[in-house]
Amino acid sequence: MKKILIAVVIVIMASILFWSVHQALAREQYPGQYDNVDPKIHEWYHGLRNDIRGIICCDLSDCHPVEMAFKDNKYYAILETGERIEIPPEAILPQKYEIGNPTGQAVVCYRTFTNDKDELKYDVFCFVRGSWS
């Protein structure tokens, strides 16, 4: 039992460290880029939470307003490049985030990575469908 408790504590500490480093790197990658963002929008982005995955969704540098598509019971985020990213069901946030969405657009939060075949992939961790207003 003691070993399980220690393992849980280590996993929690590693997760906190990962998110702290990730947000610091995002701020370094985009220094000052988001300084002039409306405080309401800034606060809304920082309030996004994915309870299914147990994570805070983003900092402003992780999340992007996008066009949204729905086909064959799947949501897609359409990036500025025109590329469509399929949204995993566990990334879709509850309607309460849609109603309070100050951007009026769908918002996707993701990180990119390169897989072992040197292909660019997307890790989508949060998605807010367009506003209901």
N, C-alpha and C positions, 0 to 999 in steps of 0.2 A: 504494500500500500504506500509506503514511504517513497519507493522508487517511482511510482506512478505520479505522486504529488510533485516530486522534483522534476519529472519530465514535463508535466503540465506547466509548471512555473517557468521552465526553460523555454518552452514553446511560446508562452505569453511574452516573455522578455524579448525573445528574438523577433516576434511580430512587432512589438513596439519599436524596437531598434530599426527594423526594416522600414516602417512607415516614417519614422523621424528622418532617416537618411534620405529616403525617396523624396520627401517634401523639401528637404534642404537642397538636394540636387536640382529639383524642378525650379526652385527660386534662383539658383546659380545659373541655370540654363537660360532663364528668361528674366534677367535682372531689370527691374523697373518697368517691365512690359505691362504689368497690370496695376500700376500705381494710380492711374486715372479712371479706374472702374468705379461706377456708381456703387456706393456703400451697400445699397439694398441687394444688388446683384452679387457683390462680394460675399455678403452675409449668407445669402441663399445657397451659393455654391459650397461654402464651408459647412453648411448645415446638412448637406446630403449624406445619408447613411444607408448602407445596404445591410439590413438586419439578417437576411438569409446567409450572406457570406460573413457577417460579423465585422464589417469594415467601414471606415470613413471613406467616402467615395473619392474625395479629391481635394486638390488645391485648384486654383484657376487654371494652372498650366496643364492639368490632366483632362479637363472637361471642355467640350466644344459644342456650341450650338450647331445643329445639323438639320438637314432635311430628313424626313422619316418616310419609310415605305412599309407597307404591310401586305404580304403575299403568302398564300398557303399557310395561314396561321402563324407566320413568323414576322418579327419586326426586323427592319434593316435601317442602319444609319447610313446616309449618303454623305460621304466626305466631300470637301471642296474639290478634290481631285476627280470626283465622280465615282470613286470606288464605293462599293456597297459592302458594309460589314454586317454579317448576321449577328443579331443580339441574342445571347443565351438567355433563356427564361429566368434564370436566377439573378440576372443583372437588372431586370426590369423593376424599378422602384414603384411603391404604392402611389395611388392617385393623389394623396395629400401633397406630394411634391409637384404634381402637374398643376394643381389648382393654384399653388403659390408661386409658380414659375414666372419670374419677372422678365425672362427673355422672350416668352411667347413662342418659343421653338422647342423642338426636341433637343435633348442634350445627351451626349454620350461621353463617358469617362473611360479612358483606356490608356494602355501603355503599348508600345510596339517592341517587338523582339525579333531576332532572327533565329529560325529553327536550325536543326542539324543539316538541312538541305540548303542552307543559306537563303531561305525564303523569308520575306517580311511577313510577320504575323501580328495579330492584335489580341491583346488580353483585355476584353471589355468587362469592367467590373461594376459599372452602374449605367443605367439608361433611364432617362425621364422622357416619357412621351410628350408630345406637344401640349400646350396649355388648353384647358377646357373652357377658358373664358370667352 
